Amino acid sequence: MFEYEMHQMRAAELVRQADRGRLVGEARKVRAAARRSARQEAEGPVSTPLRKIRFTRTA
C-alpha cells in the first residue's frame, strides 16, 4: 500500500508542476503580446529617415 500512496503523491506533484509550467507559459505569452502592442502604439520614429544622407561623400 505504501508504494501506491507514493505513486499517488508523485502523480499529484507532476500535475502541479505541469500546471505551474502552463501558467508560466501563459504569462510569457501575455507579456510578449503587451510588448508587441506597446510597440505598435508608439508615436512613430524619432530619428531621421534612412534615405537622408548623414555625412557628405569623400572625394
N, CA and C atoms as a LAMMPS dump frame, in Angstrom:
ITEM: TIMESTEP
0
ITEM: NUMBER OF ATOMS
177
ITEM: BOX BOUNDS ff ff ff
-5.0000000000000000e+02 5.0000000000000000e+02
-5.0000000000000000e+02 5.0000000000000000e+02
-5.0000000000000000e+02 5.0000000000000000e+02
ITEM: ATOMS id mol type element x y z
1 1 1 N 0.822 -1.19 0
2 1 2 C 0 0 0
3 1 3 C 0.866 1.253 0
4 2 1 N 2.004 1.2 0.637
5 2 2 C 2.876 2.366 0.721
6 2 3 C 3.329 2.808 -0.668
7 3 1 N 3.66 1.863 -1.55
8 3 2 C 4.105 2.213 -2.897
9 3 3 C 2.987 2.903 -3.675
10 4 1 N 1.783 2.448 -3.506
11 4 2 C 0.643 3.053 -4.182
12 4 3 C 0.469 4.518 -3.737
13 5 1 N 0.583 4.758 -2.434
14 5 2 C 0.456 6.115 -1.909
15 5 3 C 1.581 7.006 -2.432
16 6 1 N 2.799 6.47 -2.497
17 6 2 C 3.926 7.228 -3.049
18 6 3 C 3.669 7.564 -4.518
19 7 1 N 3.117 6.603 -5.239
20 7 2 C 2.801 6.831 -6.642
21 7 3 C 1.759 7.939 -6.788
22 8 1 N 0.728 7.911 -5.951
23 8 2 C -0.315 8.935 -5.998
24 8 3 C 0.258 10.317 -5.669
25 9 1 N 1.14 10.387 -4.693
26 9 2 C 1.751 11.669 -4.33
27 9 3 C 2.618 12.193 -5.474
28 10 1 N 3.375 11.299 -6.094
29 10 2 C 4.236 11.7 -7.212
30 10 3 C 3.394 12.159 -8.403
31 11 1 N 2.313 11.465 -8.685
32 11 2 C 1.429 11.853 -9.782
33 11 3 C 0.812 13.227 -9.511
34 12 1 N 0.4 13.471 -8.286
35 12 2 C -0.179 14.767 -7.934
36 12 3 C 0.875 15.875 -8.061
37 13 1 N 2.104 15.586 -7.658
38 13 2 C 3.188 16.573 -7.784
39 13 3 C 3.466 16.88 -9.253
40 14 1 N 3.448 15.875 -10.104
41 14 2 C 3.669 16.103 -11.529
42 14 3 C 2.561 16.945 -12.142
43 15 1 N 1.334 16.727 -11.7
44 15 2 C 0.207 17.535 -12.184
45 15 3 C 0.388 18.981 -11.76
46 16 1 N 0.777 19.206 -10.503
47 16 2 C 1.007 20.573 -10.029
48 16 3 C 2.137 21.244 -10.801
49 17 1 N 3.197 20.484 -11.064
50 17 2 C 4.336 21.016 -11.813
51 17 3 C 3.92 21.39 -13.239
52 18 1 N 3.113 20.572 -13.867
53 18 2 C 2.632 20.864 -15.221
54 18 3 C 1.743 22.106 -15.222
55 19 1 N 0.908 22.248 -14.211
56 19 2 C 0.059 23.435 -14.106
57 19 3 C 0.892 24.707 -13.965
58 20 1 N 1.939 24.626 -13.137
59 20 2 C 2.823 25.785 -12.978
60 20 3 C 3.507 26.124 -14.299
61 21 1 N 3.937 25.103 -15.009
62 21 2 C 4.576 25.324 -16.307
63 21 3 C 3.639 25.985 -17.304
64 22 1 N 2.395 25.557 -17.322
65 22 2 C 1.406 26.183 -18.21
66 22 3 C 1.159 27.632 -17.818
67 23 1 N 1.099 27.891 -16.534
68 23 2 C 0.866 29.252 -16.057
69 23 3 C 2.027 30.166 -16.455
70 24 1 N 3.239 29.675 -16.325
71 24 2 C 4.409 30.458 -16.721
72 24 3 C 4.379 30.73 -18.224
73 25 1 N 4.024 29.732 -19
74 25 2 C 3.922 29.911 -20.449
75 25 3 C 2.881 30.95 -20.825
76 26 1 N 1.743 30.909 -20.151
77 26 2 C 0.7 31.903 -20.412
78 26 3 C 1.181 33.298 -20.054
79 27 1 N 1.871 33.428 -18.925
80 27 2 C 2.378 34.74 -18.515
81 27 3 C 3.371 35.273 -19.541
82 28 1 N 4.235 34.411 -20.064
83 28 2 C 5.188 34.843 -21.085
84 28 3 C 4.464 35.323 -22.339
85 29 1 N 3.437 34.598 -22.754
86 29 2 C 2.681 34.997 -23.948
87 29 3 C 2.004 36.348 -23.741
88 30 1 N 1.435 36.543 -22.554
89 30 2 C 0.75 37.803 -22.27
90 30 3 C 1.737 38.96 -22.269
91 31 1 N 2.899 38.757 -21.656
92 31 2 C 3.904 39.822 -21.627
93 31 3 C 4.419 40.138 -23.018
94 32 1 N 4.636 39.106 -23.835
95 32 2 C 5.105 39.326 -25.203
96 32 3 C 4.046 40.08 -26.008
97 33 1 N 2.787 39.73 -25.829
98 33 2 C 1.712 40.425 -26.531
99 33 3 C 1.635 41.888 -26.088
100 34 1 N 1.841 42.137 -24.81
101 34 2 C 1.82 43.513 -24.312
102 34 3 C 2.966 44.32 -24.917
103 35 1 N 4.147 43.698 -25.026
104 35 2 C 5.283 44.401 -25.644
105 35 3 C 4.997 44.7 -27.108
106 36 1 N 4.421 43.727 -27.823
107 36 2 C 4.104 43.94 -29.244
108 36 3 C 3.096 45.072 -29.406
109 37 1 N 2.058 45.09 -28.596
110 37 2 C 1.051 46.138 -28.724
111 37 3 C 1.627 47.491 -28.325
112 38 1 N 2.531 47.517 -27.364
113 38 2 C 3.152 48.782 -26.961
114 38 3 C 4.014 49.331 -28.094
115 39 1 N 4.691 48.439 -28.812
116 39 2 C 5.496 48.89 -29.945
117 39 3 C 4.615 49.455 -31.046
118 40 1 N 3.465 48.863 -31.271
119 40 2 C 2.566 49.323 -32.331
120 40 3 C 1.893 50.637 -31.966
121 41 1 N 1.709 50.884 -30.686
122 41 2 C 1.044 52.103 -30.243
123 41 3 C 1.999 53.281 -30.104
124 42 1 N 3.256 53.077 -30.388
125 42 2 C 4.231 54.154 -30.262
126 42 3 C 3.876 55.271 -31.239
127 43 1 N 4.357 56.461 -30.944
128 43 2 C 4.006 57.614 -31.758
129 43 3 C 4.722 57.638 -33.101
130 44 1 N 5.703 56.836 -33.265
131 44 2 C 6.402 56.779 -34.537
132 44 3 C 7.89 56.983 -34.367
133 45 1 N 8.623 56.911 -35.453
134 45 2 C 10.081 57.043 -35.361
135 45 3 C 10.494 58.456 -34.963
136 46 1 N 11.49 58.546 -34.128
137 46 2 C 12.003 59.829 -33.676
138 46 3 C 13.232 60.211 -34.49
139 47 1 N 13.962 59.228 -34.963
140 47 2 C 15.185 59.503 -35.702
141 47 3 C 14.87 59.967 -37.121
142 48 1 N 15.907 60.42 -37.811
143 48 2 C 15.732 60.887 -39.187
144 48 3 C 15.492 59.708 -40.104
145 49 1 N 14.865 59.944 -41.238
146 49 2 C 14.642 58.837 -42.178
147 49 3 C 15.964 58.277 -42.701
148 50 1 N 15.954 57.014 -43.078
149 50 2 C 17.177 56.365 -43.538
150 50 3 C 17.637 56.898 -44.885
151 51 1 N 16.744 57.403 -45.696
152 51 2 C 17.152 57.851 -47.023
153 51 3 C 17.942 59.162 -46.977
154 52 1 N 17.897 59.875 -45.872
155 52 2 C 18.659 61.11 -45.729
156 52 3 C 20.115 60.761 -45.444
157 53 1 N 21.031 61.326 -46.21
158 53 2 C 22.457 61.044 -46.038
159 53 3 C 22.978 61.883 -44.877
160 54 1 N 23.587 61.261 -43.934
161 54 2 C 24.078 61.957 -42.755
162 54 3 C 25.435 62.616 -42.978
163 55 1 N 26.287 61.995 -43.759
164 55 2 C 27.631 62.516 -43.974
165 55 3 C 27.837 62.758 -45.469
166 56 1 N 28.642 63.762 -45.771
167 56 2 C 28.945 64.007 -47.186
168 56 3 C 29.906 62.948 -47.679
169 57 1 N 29.894 62.72 -48.961
170 57 2 C 30.766 61.704 -49.534
171 57 3 C 32.168 62.261 -49.697
172 58 1 N 33.136 61.391 -49.509
173 58 2 C 34.527 61.809 -49.648
174 58 3 C 34.954 61.74 -51.101
175 59 1 N 36.002 62.511 -51.407
176 59 2 C 36.476 62.537 -52.791
177 59 3 C 37.289 61.321 -53.129
